[in-house]
Amino acid sequence: MTKRPVLSAQFINGSTGPLFVLGVAPGHCTPKASLLLLSPFAEEMNRSRKMMAAIGRTLALKGFCVLIADTYGTGDSGGSFDQASWDGWVDDVARLRRHARANNQDLPLWLGGIRTGALLLADQLHLAPEGVAGALMIQPVISGERFLTQFLRLRVAAAMSRGERESAGALKKLLENGENVNVSGYSLPPSLALPMAKRSLQQLAPPPDLPVEWIETGPVAREPEELLASTPESWRHASSALKAHYLQDEAFWAMPEPVAPQGLLDLIARRMESHLP
């Protein structure tokens, strides 16, 4: 029996179009749990592809069936980015959850998300908390409003380099007026940007006592107690099982060349393995 993970690729039906799902399953043992992993936003997704694949392979070796999914308008799924909407993505996650459950009926199902994927996870979980064994939050975006401002500043910086003047506030006004805004090659639609800006983890607390693995990384060392204290208060109150972990390492979602830091993979593997039956 091979120890290599078994890969599979398929499309499932979404409400707007086909959704691409990459499956990574154990090749050496009977699966013990499953994980649906949601990716980051725009260029952060491309820079995280190597890490997401590495997470899939690493957790498959521990006994997880990992599903790495593209929401509508992203990756290999149907549609284009300018056709996406936040509500549509929330519905995509619901459909992906049903797909994961149908394919692994007897396995505990975890939801995982990187950056805005974690915010999307929290939104869907808040709407439908049943049937989820735990949440894996990797460098989660806490405030959609703050993230949108940072994303728009990429265009502001590009304009400055050309000697032009723009502001994030003015770009938000364009979105509020129903116009798409082009940022770093992405045509950002109001249907995606405005609802995302209204989401925050503080308002999307998990179900009581849901196991939560909260993992962050960065260039400066931080103590776990400091990280835990900086997580949203509503999450700390809702989940006595919330565990926060910090690793001084590369910000893989922001690196020009895709990376998969081994130390971070090892940390994720240890934490997720601790929840296996």
GUDOFI-298314 format. One record per atom (N, C-alpha, C): x, y, z. Coordinates in steps of 0.2 Angstrom, whole numbers, padded with zeros to 4 digits, always signed. Layout:
# GUDOFI-298314
XYZ
...
***
This chain:
# GUDOFI-298314
+0004-0006+0000
+0000+0000+0000
+0004+0006+0000
+0003+0011-0005
+0007+0017-0005
+0006+0022+0001
+0011+0025+0002
+0010+0030+0008
+0009+0037+0004
+0009+0037-0002
+0008+0044-0006
+0001+0045-0005
-0001+0052-0004
-0008+0054-0004
-0011+0052-0011
-0018+0051-0011
-0021+0049-0018
-0025+0056-0020
-0023+0058-0026
-0026+0064-0028
-0032+0063-0033
-0037+0067-0032
-0043+0067-0037
-0045+0074-0038
-0048+0075-0044
-0050+0082-0046
-0057+0081-0049
-0062+0085-0048
-0069+0085-0050
-0072+0092-0050
-0077+0093-0054
-0082+0098-0053
-0088+0096-0050
-0091+0101-0046
-0097+0099-0043
-0102+0105-0045
-0108+0104-0045
-0113+0110-0047
-0114+0115-0041
-0112+0121-0043
-0114+0127-0039
-0120+0130-0041
-0123+0135-0037
-0129+0138-0039
-0128+0143-0046
-0122+0145-0047
-0120+0149-0052
-0116+0146-0058
-0112+0141-0056
-0108+0137-0061
-0104+0132-0058
-0100+0128-0062
-0096+0123-0059
-0091+0125-0054
-0090+0121-0049
-0085+0122-0043
-0080+0117-0044
-0073+0119-0044
-0068+0114-0044
-0066+0112-0037
-0065+0106-0037
-0063+0103-0030
-0057+0098-0031
-0051+0099-0028
-0046+0095-0028
-0046+0091-0021
-0046+0084-0022
-0046+0080-0016
-0039+0077-0015
-0037+0077-0009
-0031+0074-0007
-0033+0069-0001
-0032+0062-0002
-0034+0057+0002
-0028+0053+0005
-0029+0050+0010
-0023+0045+0013
-0023+0039+0008
-0017+0037+0007
-0015+0031+0003
-0013+0026+0007
-0012+0027+0013
-0009+0022+0017
-0013+0019+0023
-0019+0022+0024
-0023+0021+0030
-0031+0022+0028
-0035+0020+0032
-0042+0022+0032
-0043+0029+0034
-0046+0033+0030
-0047+0040+0033
-0050+0041+0040
-0048+0046+0043
-0051+0047+0050
-0055+0053+0051
-0054+0058+0047
-0058+0064+0047
-0057+0067+0040
-0061+0073+0039
-0061+0076+0033
-0060+0084+0034
-0057+0087+0029
-0056+0095+0030
-0058+0098+0023
-0062+0103+0023
-0064+0107+0018
-0060+0113+0019
-0055+0115+0014
-0050+0120+0015
-0052+0126+0010
-0053+0132+0012
-0055+0138+0008
-0049+0142+0007
-0048+0145+0001
-0042+0149-0001
-0043+0156+0001
-0037+0160+0000
-0038+0167+0001
-0040+0171-0005
-0040+0178-0005
-0043+0182-0009
-0038+0184-0015
-0040+0184-0021
-0037+0187-0027
-0030+0184-0027
-0025+0189-0028
-0018+0187-0029
-0015+0183-0023
-0018+0184-0017
-0016+0180-0011
-0017+0172-0012
-0023+0171-0016
-0024+0164-0018
-0019+0161-0022
-0016+0164-0027
-0011+0162-0031
-0005+0161-0027
-0003+0165-0023
+0003+0165-0019
+0002+0159-0014
-0004+0157-0012
-0005+0152-0007
-0006+0145-0010
-0006+0144-0017
-0007+0138-0020
-0002+0132-0017
+0004+0134-0017
+0009+0129-0015
+0008+0127-0008
+0006+0132-0004
+0005+0130+0003
-0002+0126+0004
-0007+0127+0000
-0013+0124+0001
-0012+0116-0001
-0008+0115-0007
-0007+0109-0009
-0003+0105-0004
+0002+0108-0001
+0006+0105+0004
+0002+0104+0011
-0002+0108+0013
-0007+0106+0018
-0011+0100+0017
-0013+0099+0011
-0017+0094+0009
-0013+0087+0009
-0007+0087+0006
-0003+0081+0007
-0001+0080+0014
+0001+0085+0018
+0003+0084+0025
-0002+0081+0029
-0008+0083+0028
-0014+0081+0033
-0016+0074+0030
-0016+0073+0024
-0018+0066+0021
-0013+0061+0024
-0007+0062+0025
-0002+0058+0028
-0004+0056+0036
-0008+0061+0038
-0010+0060+0045
-0017+0057+0046
-0020+0056+0040
-0027+0052+0040
-0033+0056+0038
-0031+0063+0036
-0037+0067+0034
-0038+0066+0026
-0045+0067+0024
-0047+0068+0017
-0048+0075+0017
-0043+0078+0013
-0043+0086+0012
-0046+0088+0005
-0051+0092+0005
-0054+0095-0001
-0052+0102-0001
-0049+0104-0007
-0046+0111-0008
-0051+0114-0014
-0055+0119-0012
-0060+0121-0016
-0059+0128-0019
-0061+0129-0025
-0062+0136-0028
-0069+0138-0028
-0070+0144-0025
-0077+0147-0026
-0078+0149-0033
-0084+0151-0034
-0086+0153-0041
-0082+0160-0043
-0080+0160-0049
-0076+0165-0051
-0069+0165-0050
-0066+0160-0046
-0059+0160-0044
-0056+0153-0047
-0050+0153-0047
-0046+0147-0049
-0049+0143-0055
-0050+0137-0054
-0053+0133-0060
-0060+0132-0060
-0064+0136-0056
-0071+0135-0056
-0074+0140-0061
-0080+0139-0063
-0083+0143-0068
-0084+0150-0066
-0085+0154-0071
-0086+0161-0071
-0079+0165-0070
-0080+0172-0069
-0074+0176-0069
-0075+0180-0062
-0069+0183-0060
-0069+0186-0054
-0074+0192-0053
-0075+0195-0059
-0080+0201-0059
-0087+0198-0059
-0089+0192-0059
-0095+0189-0058
-0097+0186-0051
-0092+0186-0047
-0092+0183-0041
-0096+0188-0036
-0099+0185-0031
-0102+0189-0025
-0101+0185-0019
-0101+0189-0013
-0100+0186-0007
-0105+0181-0005
-0112+0183-0006
-0117+0178-0005
-0117+0172-0009
-0114+0173-0015
-0113+0167-0019
-0108+0162-0016
-0103+0165-0014
-0097+0161-0011
-0100+0158-0004
-0104+0161-0001
-0107+0158+0005
-0111+0152+0003
-0115+0152-0002
-0119+0147-0004
-0114+0141-0007
-0109+0143-0010
-0104+0138-0013
-0101+0134-0007
-0100+0137-0002
-0097+0134+0004
-0102+0129+0007
-0108+0131+0007
-0114+0126+0009
-0114+0120+0005
-0113+0121-0002
-0114+0116-0007
-0107+0111-0006
-0102+0114-0005
-0096+0110-0004
-0096+0106+0002
-0099+0109+0008
-0100+0105+0014
-0104+0099+0013
-0109+0100+0009
-0114+0094+0007
-0110+0089+0003
-0106+0091-0001
-0102+0087-0005
-0097+0083-0001
-0094+0086+0003
-0089+0083+0008
-0092+0078+0012
-0098+0080+0015
-0102+0075+0019
-0104+0069+0015
-0107+0070+0009
-0109+0065+0005
-0104+0060+0004
-0098+0062+0003
-0092+0058+0001
-0088+0055+0007
-0089+0058+0012
-0086+0055+0018
-0091+0055+0024
-0096+0051+0023
-0102+0052+0028
-0101+0050+0035
-0096+0046+0036
-0095+0044+0043
-0089+0047+0047
-0086+0052+0043
-0080+0056+0045
-0082+0062+0048
-0079+0064+0054
-0079+0071+0057
-0077+0076+0051
-0081+0081+0050
-0079+0086+0045
-0077+0093+0048
-0071+0095+0047
-0068+0101+0049
-0068+0106+0043
-0069+0112+0045
-0069+0118+0040
-0062+0122+0041
-0059+0123+0036
-0052+0127+0036
-0052+0133+0031
-0049+0138+0033
-0049+0144+0029
-0042+0148+0030
-0040+0150+0025
-0034+0154+0025
-0036+0162+0023
-0034+0166+0028
-0035+0173+0027
-0043+0175+0026
-0045+0177+0020
-0052+0179+0019
-0056+0172+0019
-0052+0167+0017
-0056+0160+0017
-0058+0158+0024
-0055+0161+0029
-0057+0160+0036
-0063+0164+0038
-0063+0170+0035
-0069+0175+0036
-0075+0172+0033
-0074+0169+0027
-0080+0166+0023
-0082+0160+0027
-0077+0156+0029
-0079+0150+0033
-0083+0152+0039
-0081+0157+0043
-0085+0159+0049
-0092+0162+0047
-0093+0165+0041
-0099+0167+0039
-0104+0161+0038
-0102+0156+0034
-0106+0151+0033
-0107+0147+0039
-0102+0146+0043
-0103+0142+0049
-0108+0145+0054
-0108+0152+0054
-0113+0156+0058
-0120+0155+0056
-0121+0154+0049
-0127+0153+0047
-0130+0145+0048
-0125+0141+0047
-0127+0134+0048
-0121+0130+0052
-0122+0130+0058
-0117+0127+0062
-0117+0120+0063
-0122+0117+0061
-0123+0109+0062
-0118+0105+0058
-0116+0100+0061
-0112+0095+0057
-0105+0097+0056
-0102+0101+0060
-0095+0103+0059
-0091+0101+0065
-0086+0098+0064
-0082+0095+0070
-0077+0100+0073
-0075+0105+0069
-0070+0110+0071
-0068+0115+0066
-0065+0120+0067
-0063+0125+0062
-0055+0127+0063
-0052+0127+0057
-0045+0128+0056
-0044+0135+0053
-0042+0140+0057
-0041+0147+0055
-0034+0148+0054
-0032+0149+0048
-0025+0151+0046
-0024+0158+0044
-0021+0162+0049
-0020+0169+0048
-0026+0173+0046
-0032+0172+0049
-0038+0174+0047
-0039+0182+0047
-0042+0184+0042
-0044+0191+0041
-0050+0192+0046
-0049+0197+0051
-0054+0198+0056
-0059+0203+0054
-0057+0208+0050
-0062+0213+0048
-0062+0213+0040
-0067+0212+0037
-0068+0213+0030
-0067+0220+0028
-0069+0225+0032
-0069+0232+0030
-0061+0234+0030
-0057+0232+0035
-0050+0233+0035
-0047+0230+0029
-0049+0224+0028
-0045+0220+0022
-0047+0224+0015
-0053+0226+0014
-0055+0229+0008
-0051+0235+0007
-0050+0239+0013
-0046+0245+0012
-0039+0244+0010
-0036+0239+0013
-0029+0237+0012
-0029+0234+0004
-0034+0231+0002
-0034+0229-0005
-0034+0235-0010
-0038+0239-0008
-0039+0245-0013
-0033+0249-0013
-0029+0249-0007
-0023+0253-0007
-0018+0251-0012
-0018+0244-0014
-0014+0242-0019
-0015+0246-0026
-0021+0248-0027
-0022+0252-0033
-0020+0259-0032
-0021+0262-0026
-0019+0269-0024
-0011+0269-0024
-0007+0264-0022
+0000+0264-0023
+0002+0264-0030
-0001+0260-0034
+0000+0259-0041
-0001+0266-0045
-0006+0270-0043
-0007+0276-0045
-0002+0281-0043
+0000+0281-0037
+0005+0285-0035
+0012+0284-0039
+0013+0278-0040
+0020+0277-0044
+0019+0280-0051
+0013+0281-0054
+0012+0284-0060
+0011+0292-0060
+0012+0294-0054
+0011+0301-0052
+0004+0304-0052
-0001+0299-0051
-0008+0300-0051
-0010+0300-0043
-0016+0303-0042
-0018+0303-0035
-0025+0299-0035
-0026+0294-0030
-0032+0291-0029
-0032+0290-0021
-0038+0288-0019
-0039+0286-0012
-0043+0280-0011
-0042+0277-0006
-0046+0271-0004
-0054+0273-0003
-0055+0279+0000
-0061+0281+0001
-0065+0283-0006
-0062+0286-0010
-0065+0287-0017
-0066+0281-0021
-0062+0276-0020
-0063+0269-0023
-0069+0266-0020
-0070+0266-0014
-0076+0263-0010
-0082+0267-0013
-0082+0273-0014
-0088+0277-0017
-0090+0274-0023
-0085+0273-0028
-0086+0270-0034
-0090+0263-0033
-0088+0259-0029
-0091+0252-0027
-0098+0254-0025
-0099+0258-0020
-0106+0260-0018
-0110+0262-0023
-0108+0265-0028
-0112+0268-0034
-0113+0262-0039
-0111+0256-0038
-0112+0251-0042
-0107+0249-0047
-0101+0253-0047
-0096+0252-0052
-0091+0247-0050
-0088+0243-0054
-0082+0238-0053
-0076+0243-0052
-0071+0240-0048
-0065+0244-0047
-0059+0239-0049
-0055+0241-0054
-0049+0237-0056
-0044+0238-0051
-0041+0232-0048
-0036+0232-0043
-0031+0227-0045
-0025+0228-0047
-0020+0224-0048
-0022+0218-0053
-0026+0220-0058
-0028+0215-0063
-0034+0212-0061
-0037+0213-0056
-0044+0210-0054
-0049+0215-0054
-0055+0214-0058
-0061+0218-0058
-0065+0216-0052
-0065+0221-0047
-0068+0219-0041
-0075+0222-0041
-0080+0217-0041
-0087+0220-0041
-0090+0222-0034
-0095+0226-0034
-0098+0228-0028
-0101+0222-0024
-0104+0217-0028
-0107+0212-0025
-0103+0207-0021
-0096+0208-0022
-0091+0205-0018
-0089+0209-0013
-0087+0215-0015
-0083+0220-0010
-0087+0222-0004
-0093+0224-0006
-0097+0228-0001
-0100+0223+0005
-0102+0217+0003
-0104+0212+0008
-0098+0210+0012
-0093+0209+0009
-0087+0207+0013
-0085+0212+0018
-0085+0218+0016
-0083+0224+0020
-0088+0224+0027
-0094+0221+0026
-0098+0221+0032
-0097+0215+0037
-0093+0211+0035
-0092+0205+0039
-0086+0206+0044
-0086+0203+0050
-0081+0203+0054
-0081+0197+0059
-0076+0195+0061
-0076+0189+0065
-0079+0190+0072
-0078+0196+0074
-0081+0198+0080
-0089+0197+0080
-0092+0198+0074
-0099+0197+0074
-0101+0190+0072
-0096+0186+0070
-0097+0179+0067
-0094+0174+0072
-0096+0174+0078
-0094+0169+0083
-0096+0162+0082
-0091+0157+0083
-0093+0150+0082
-0098+0148+0086
-0100+0142+0085
-0105+0138+0090
-0101+0137+0097
-0105+0137+0102
-0102+0136+0109
-0097+0130+0109
-0091+0130+0111
-0087+0125+0112
-0085+0121+0106
-0085+0124+0100
-0083+0121+0094
-0075+0122+0095
-0071+0116+0094
-0064+0116+0093
-0062+0121+0088
-0057+0125+0090
-0055+0130+0085
-0047+0130+0085
-0044+0129+0080
-0036+0130+0079
-0035+0136+0076
-0032+0141+0079
-0031+0148+0077
-0023+0148+0076
-0021+0149+0070
-0014+0148+0068
-0012+0155+0065
-0007+0158+0067
-0004+0164+0064
+0004+0163+0063
+0006+0167+0058
+0014+0167+0057
+0016+0174+0055
+0022+0176+0056
+0024+0182+0055
+0032+0183+0056
+0035+0189+0055
+0042+0190+0055
+0044+0191+0063
+0039+0193+0067
+0041+0195+0074
+0038+0190+0079
+0042+0188+0083
+0040+0183+0088
+0035+0186+0093
+0030+0181+0094
+0024+0183+0099
+0023+0177+0103
+0021+0178+0109
+0019+0173+0114
+0012+0171+0112
+0011+0164+0113
+0004+0162+0112
-0002+0165+0116
+0000+0167+0122
-0005+0171+0126
-0006+0178+0123
-0001+0181+0120
-0002+0188+0117
-0007+0187+0111
-0006+0181+0107
-0010+0180+0101
-0017+0179+0103
-0018+0174+0109
-0025+0173+0111
-0028+0179+0113
-0025+0183+0116
-0028+0190+0119
-0030+0194+0113
-0027+0193+0107
-0029+0198+0102
-0034+0195+0097
-0036+0188+0098
-0042+0185+0095
-0048+0189+0097
-0053+0189+0092
-0060+0192+0094
-0063+0190+0100
-0065+0194+0104
-0068+0192+0111
-0073+0188+0110
-0078+0188+0105
-0083+0184+0104
-0081+0177+0103
-0075+0176+0100
-0073+0169+0099
-0070+0166+0105
-0067+0170+0109
-0064+0167+0115
-0070+0165+0120
-0075+0169+0120
-0081+0168+0125
-0085+0162+0122
-0085+0161+0115
-0090+0156+0112
-0086+0149+0113
-0080+0149+0112
-0076+0143+0112
-0071+0142+0117
-0072+0138+0122
-0067+0137+0127
-0062+0132+0124
-0064+0129+0118
-0059+0125+0115
-0054+0128+0110
-0055+0135+0110
-0050+0139+0105
-0043+0138+0107
-0039+0136+0103
-0032+0136+0104
-0028+0141+0099
-0024+0145+0102
-0020+0150+0097
-0013+0148+0097
-0010+0148+0091
-0003+0146+0090
+0000+0151+0086
+0006+0153+0087
+0010+0158+0083
+0017+0155+0081
+0019+0156+0075
+0025+0153+0073
+0029+0159+0069
+0035+0161+0071
+0039+0166+0068
+0042+0163+0061
+0039+0165+0056
+0040+0162+0049
+0038+0166+0044
+0038+0164+0037
+0037+0168+0032
+0029+0169+0031
+0027+0175+0029
+0020+0176+0027
+0019+0173+0020
+0017+0167+0020
+0017+0163+0013
+0012+0166+0008
+0007+0169+0011
+0001+0172+0006
+0004+0179+0003
+0009+0181+0005
+0012+0188+0003
+0018+0187-0001
+0021+0181-0001
+0028+0181-0004
+0027+0181-0012
+0031+0184-0016
+0031+0185-0023
+0032+0178-0026
+0036+0174-0023
+0037+0167-0026
+0033+0162-0021
+0029+0158-0023
+0025+0153-0018
+0030+0149-0014
+0028+0149-0008
+0032+0145-0003
+0027+0141+0002
+0030+0136+0005
+0026+0131+0009
+0031+0130+0015
+0031+0135+0020
+0036+0134+0026
+0035+0128+0030
+0040+0124+0030
+0039+0117+0034
+0037+0118+0041
+0040+0123+0044
+0038+0124+0051
+0031+0125+0052
+0028+0129+0048
+0021+0130+0049
+0017+0124+0047
+0019+0120+0042
+0016+0114+0040
+0016+0109+0046
+0022+0108+0049
+0022+0104+0055
+0018+0106+0060
+0017+0112+0062
+0013+0115+0067
+0005+0113+0065
+0003+0114+0059
-0004+0113+0057
-0005+0105+0058
+0000+0101+0056
-0001+0094+0056
-0001+0092+0063
+0003+0094+0068
+0002+0092+0075
-0004+0094+0078
-0007+0100+0077
-0013+0102+0080
-0019+0098+0077
-0019+0097+0070
-0025+0094+0068
-0025+0086+0070
-0019+0083+0070
-0018+0076+0072
-0021+0075+0079
-0020+0080+0083
-0022+0080+0090
-0030+0079+0091
-0034+0080+0085
-0041+0080+0086
-0043+0073+0082
-0039+0069+0080
-0041+0063+0077
-0044+0058+0082
-0049+0055+0080
-0052+0050+0084
-0047+0044+0085
***
